[in-house]
Amino acid sequence: MIDSKTPYIVRAQPAGYIRPGQHSHNTGRRRPPNTKKHHRGGIYNLRLLLLILGLCGIGYYGYTICDQYLYQSYENWAFDQAIAGRTHVNFSDYVRERTPFGFLTPSKPGETTQSARVNSTPAPMQPRPAEGAILGRVEIARLNLAAVVREGVDAKVLSVAVGHVPSTAMPGQPGNFAIAAHRDTLFRVLKDIQQGDLVSFQAPSGTYTYKVVATKIVRPADVTVLRPDGGGLIPHSELVSNDGHSNKLLTMITCYPFYYVGSAPKRFIVEAELVGQPGAAQSPAKRLS
């Protein structure tokens, strides 16, 4: 045993001796669990989750934009080929002729037949087209709009094209030819539409030209704009031509306001009347002025 008077020497303690303050019931209090690492780990996981969700959102948005652009580009090209009388074109032809990746597709030129060329006379009344069928292309030259129009206004159609409201007339027929598209994609340009602008609709039977007469903002429940007379946007006296027949209208519909975040509460309506059609005499100058 070492003498207790020896400096800086601690007396040896018997086995099982516990120093004061180190009892088992004080151990947790004197040495708290390291919660700092757990706290940092939770923040890291949350940041990682938010980053992944953000990247997924950006990726989905990019996919929808690219899908719509590619669809419109291909369908516009295919429509031009059909008007030119070229039949049996497909996406491989588009890739080969319009992209630098043509070497990846087999060479198979489209067939051209005289019977496929467009007739200059208006087509007779035909049955209603099938849901999703391509009707033609709407163009507004001043606003650089050229978009394919398909039958129907469901989410699938409107995600890639302009949709035709099935309950309304077909282009060139008496009544109201109504089409719709999203305000944040194809019909965003309608925010700059002006009275007197010309809107053309190219169909296999020819091109129909409309002149913008009026615009209006309505509630979604207001479906009077789909009536044959357009819901009164154009005075009734102007809807009757010189020969006493009812004029033919085009109504374009999109959501409003254009930059509203979320589901827009109103609808923006553009109404135009037919001023030129295939096989008809040239419209009076006052209509096109």
Phi, psi and omega in degrees: 000133181279140180296138182291343180276351179293127183292147174059017178248128180267132181295135178295141182255152180291159180300140179085001181287136179243127180293152177299138180088355181246023176295157184301327182282353177256349185300313180295329181284325181278334179233081181294152179297147182281089181277348184294320179294320178296321180296316178295322179296322178295318178295319179298315180295322178294317178297319179297319179296315179296322178297316180296317179297320178297316178296322178296318179296316179296319179296318179294318178298316178298322179296315181296320179295314180295321180297316179294316180298314181296319180298311181297319180297314181293314183293323176297318178296314180297323179294320177298320179295322179294319178296324180285354178093011180266124184250166174062030173280152180220184184294331178296320177297320179297314180297320182291324187263337187243357181229160177284005182257022182297334180294346180276350183249148179289148180282121180207086183296146179291154181270146179239126180233145180297327183290342181276350181292151187284135176279140183280352181264151180299142179285147177293169178301132182237161177297161179300137179290160180288155178302127180089355180292146179280125180264328184163209183219133177260138182224139170231100189299319183296331182258007179057040178256130173212107186222142178288142179248129178240160179285130178106159181229030177281174185298324181295317180291311185289346178287341183229346188211176169276139183251144175266129178290114188301331184282357183255173185292163173272161181300136180086348179273154175299136180122212190237113177268104187254132178229156184216154176202168182287146181286338182261008177228256190292324183261018175299328183293344181293346176296339181253011181294147180228152176297133182099348177297147179261134178240125179249145176237115180265120178240165177304333180277352180140190184250131177252131183247130180240151176245129181294127182249322186206157172229156182201150175251125184229168173282153180302330181285348181277098181257013179295336180292349178269355179294160180303330180268005178078010177079014176090008177296325177255129179307143184302326181296332180274351181271000181246122182282179183296332180272006176087359181270149180292138178289169183248130187250157169235127177240125178251132187234134172210170181283159182211143002290159185291328183252024180286136178271120182104197180285114185295139186275351185227177179233140178257125186246132172240126182240133181224157178243150182290129179237353178199138180215162182300137176077359181262158176294155182299137182293152178303149184298327183295335179286327183269352183282000000 
